[in-house]
Amino acid sequence: MGMHLGIVAVKAEVGQLVAAFAACWPRHEPTARASLAGLEALDAWMRATQRQATAAAGSADNPGIDTFGFWQDGEWAVMFDPSYVQASDPRALAALSERFGLALSFILETSGGCAFFDAFEQGRRVRRIQSIDGAVASEGERLAQEAGLPAASYYVDETEQLQRAFGLTLLEQLPADHPVIGTACIDRTDYGALKKIRQARAPDAAAAPARKRSWWRFW
């Protein structure tokens, strides 16, 4: 089945992170919010609420609806991003770190053999680790929380170890009734315009089927 993870964490109250979302990801307009109990309830709410935008159908007049989860984890406010798009946005992560001092991003996709970690502080990236099919590359100095992690490998075990080193709770270890905030956001990205750009650059792309965003599972 594979493991699929996309989270962003900042040291703040969860309400502060929810409030900062629209400013840091301005193409997403919050439109609905739900108070839920646990990740299973969040999963069901997300599946019922989201509407995918594709390159073929998505436009400013027919936007998609993306869904996200937020919760408090000790001193950390955590955002769950099932698409990985927001969790891999360096501009947004930099903006979050300007607000909260430190912003972390963990992405893990075992179906594709990929794992990524980013740390931003005061508006700049201070550490990045990426592993694709076992090939590991990194930027910045090793962080204190990486003590004990091998330099030549970074995947599932290392991702979990690094999360624990920062004091983050693994998803499967959150209480079943842990309070979670679900948010739905209108995606104002004009995928129709993006399609026209791609066609202009590569005419053969018009014949290719539109790709939908990948869905997710917690584990």
PEZI-V782551 format. One record per residue. N is the residue number from 0. RES is the residue in one small letter. PSI is psi in degrees with one decimal (none if undefined). OMEGA is omega in whole degrees, -180 to 180 (none if undefined). NEAR is the number of other C-alpha atoms within 8 Angstrom. Layout:
BEGIN
N,RES,PSI,OMEGA,NEAR + N,RES,PSI,OMEGA,NEAR
END
This chain:
BEGIN
0,m,-35.2,178,4 + 1,g,166.0,180,7 + 2,m,134.0,-175,11 + 3,h,119.1,-175,12 + 4,l,133.3,171,13 + 5,g,103.3,-179,14 + 6,i,152.6,172,13 + 7,v,138.8,-179,13 + 8,a,137.0,175,11 + 9,v,155.7,177,15 + 10,k,97.7,-175,11 + 11,a,173.8,169,10 + 12,e,145.4,-174,10 + 13,v,-35.0,178,12 + 14,g,-32.0,177,6 + 15,q,-39.1,179,8 + 16,l,-42.5,177,13 + 17,v,-42.8,-179,8 + 18,a,-30.7,-178,7 + 19,a,-13.7,-173,9 + 20,f,-50.0,-174,9 + 21,a,-33.3,180,11 + 22,a,-36.4,-177,6 + 23,c,-27.0,175,11 + 24,w,73.6,-170,9 + 25,p,-15.3,178,8 + 26,r,-3.8,179,8 + 27,h,125.6,-178,10 + 28,e,109.8,180,10 + 29,p,133.1,-177,10 + 30,t,-18.7,179,8 + 31,a,155.4,-178,7 + 32,r,143.1,-180,9 + 33,a,138.9,173,7 + 34,s,122.7,-171,8 + 35,l,164.9,179,10 + 36,a,99.1,174,11 + 37,g,163.3,-176,13 + 38,l,-29.5,178,10 + 39,e,-41.3,177,7 + 40,a,-38.4,177,9 + 41,l,-43.5,179,14 + 42,d,-50.0,-178,8 + 43,a,-41.4,-179,8 + 44,w,-41.9,179,9 + 45,m,-46.0,-178,11 + 46,r,-35.6,-179,7 + 47,a,-22.3,-170,6 + 48,t,-35.2,-173,9 + 49,q,152.1,172,11 + 50,r,118.8,-175,7 + 51,q,142.0,172,9 + 52,a,132.0,179,12 + 53,t,165.0,178,11 + 54,a,-27.4,-178,12 + 55,a,-36.5,-172,8 + 56,a,-22.9,-175,9 + 57,g,134.9,178,14 + 58,s,176.7,178,13 + 59,a,-30.0,-180,9 + 60,d,-13.0,180,5 + 61,n,67.8,-173,7 + 62,p,155.9,172,13 + 63,g,167.3,175,12 + 64,i,117.5,178,13 + 65,d,149.8,-179,11 + 66,t,147.7,-177,13 + 67,f,157.9,176,12 + 68,g,144.8,179,12 + 69,f,142.2,174,14 + 70,w,162.9,177,11 + 71,q,134.0,178,12 + 72,d,85.7,-175,9 + 73,g,-125.4,180,7 + 74,e,-4.4,-176,8 + 75,w,139.4,165,13 + 76,a,130.6,-173,16 + 77,v,138.2,173,14 + 78,m,130.3,176,12 + 79,f,123.6,-177,10 + 80,d,100.5,-176,15 + 81,p,-18.7,-178,10 + 82,s,-15.8,-174,10 + 83,y,-8.3,-174,11 + 84,v,-49.5,-180,7 + 85,q,-36.5,-179,9 + 86,a,-14.6,-180,13 + 87,s,14.9,-178,9 + 88,d,104.5,-175,8 + 89,p,-34.3,180,6 + 90,r,-43.2,-180,7 + 91,a,-41.0,179,10 + 92,l,-38.5,176,16 + 93,a,-42.0,179,15 + 94,a,-39.8,177,10 + 95,l,-42.0,-178,15 + 96,s,-27.0,174,16 + 97,e,-32.7,180,11 + 98,r,-41.1,-169,7 + 99,f,-2.6,176,11 + 100,g,-41.0,-179,12 + 101,l,134.4,177,13 + 102,a,128.6,-179,16 + 103,l,147.2,175,12 + 104,s,130.1,176,15 + 105,f,125.9,177,14 + 106,i,131.8,180,15 + 107,l,125.0,179,14 + 108,e,94.4,-174,12 + 109,t,-23.5,177,10 + 110,s,-31.7,178,8 + 111,g,2.4,179,7 + 112,g,35.3,-174,10 + 113,c,144.7,173,14 + 114,a,136.9,-178,16 + 115,f,144.9,173,12 + 116,f,133.9,176,13 + 117,d,141.7,173,12 + 118,a,124.1,176,12 + 119,f,141.2,180,15 + 120,e,128.1,178,13 + 121,q,41.6,173,11 + 122,g,3.7,180,12 + 123,r,151.9,178,8 + 124,r,127.5,179,10 + 125,v,-16.9,-179,11 + 126,r,137.7,174,14 + 127,r,134.2,173,12 + 128,i,132.7,175,12 + 129,q,138.2,179,12 + 130,s,120.9,180,15 + 131,i,114.9,-179,10 + 132,d,38.6,175,7 + 133,g,-10.1,178,9 + 134,a,118.0,-174,7 + 135,v,132.1,174,11 + 136,a,151.2,-178,7 + 137,s,160.6,176,8 + 138,e,147.6,176,8 + 139,g,169.9,180,7 + 140,e,146.2,176,6 + 141,r,140.1,179,6 + 142,l,158.6,179,7 + 143,a,-33.5,-178,5 + 144,q,-12.0,179,7 + 145,e,0.9,179,9 + 146,a,127.6,-179,6 + 147,g,-12.4,177,4 + 148,l,137.4,177,7 + 149,p,147.6,180,6 + 150,a,-23.0,-172,5 + 151,a,-1.9,180,5 + 152,s,144.9,177,10 + 153,y,110.9,-179,15 + 154,y,-138.3,-172,11 + 155,v,-54.4,-177,8 + 156,d,-42.4,-179,7 + 157,e,-37.0,176,10 + 158,t,-46.5,-179,13 + 159,e,-39.3,179,9 + 160,q,-40.0,-180,9 + 161,l,-38.5,175,10 + 162,q,-47.8,-179,11 + 163,r,-36.8,-180,10 + 164,a,-31.3,177,9 + 165,f,-4.6,-179,7 + 166,g,21.2,179,7 + 167,l,141.0,179,10 + 168,t,132.4,176,9 + 169,l,147.7,-175,9 + 170,l,-43.8,-176,6 + 171,e,-10.3,179,6 + 172,q,-2.4,174,6 + 173,l,142.5,177,9 + 174,p,147.4,-176,6 + 175,a,-25.3,-179,8 + 176,d,23.1,-178,7 + 177,h,131.3,-179,9 + 178,p,130.3,-178,10 + 179,v,142.7,174,14 + 180,i,122.4,174,12 + 181,g,134.1,177,15 + 182,t,140.3,175,13 + 183,a,135.4,-177,14 + 184,c,133.9,172,12 + 185,i,127.3,179,12 + 186,d,107.5,-176,11 + 187,r,5.4,175,11 + 188,t,130.2,179,8 + 189,d,91.7,-178,10 + 190,y,-24.9,176,14 + 191,g,-41.5,178,11 + 192,a,-40.3,179,8 + 193,l,-37.3,179,9 + 194,k,-41.7,179,10 + 195,k,-38.7,178,8 + 196,i,-44.3,-180,8 + 197,r,-40.1,-179,10 + 198,q,-37.8,180,11 + 199,a,-35.1,-179,7 + 200,r,-32.7,-177,6 + 201,a,91.7,-176,7 + 202,p,-31.4,-178,8 + 203,d,-17.9,-178,7 + 204,a,-23.0,-179,8 + 205,a,-27.6,-179,7 + 206,a,-11.9,-177,5 + 207,a,142.0,178,6 + 208,p,147.9,178,5 + 209,a,139.7,180,7 + 210,r,130.3,175,6 + 211,k,154.1,177,8 + 212,r,145.8,179,7 + 213,s,143.2,172,5 + 214,w,-172.7,-169,6 + 215,w,165.1,168,7 + 216,r,155.9,-179,6 + 217,f,-34.3,178,8 + 218,w,none,none,8
END
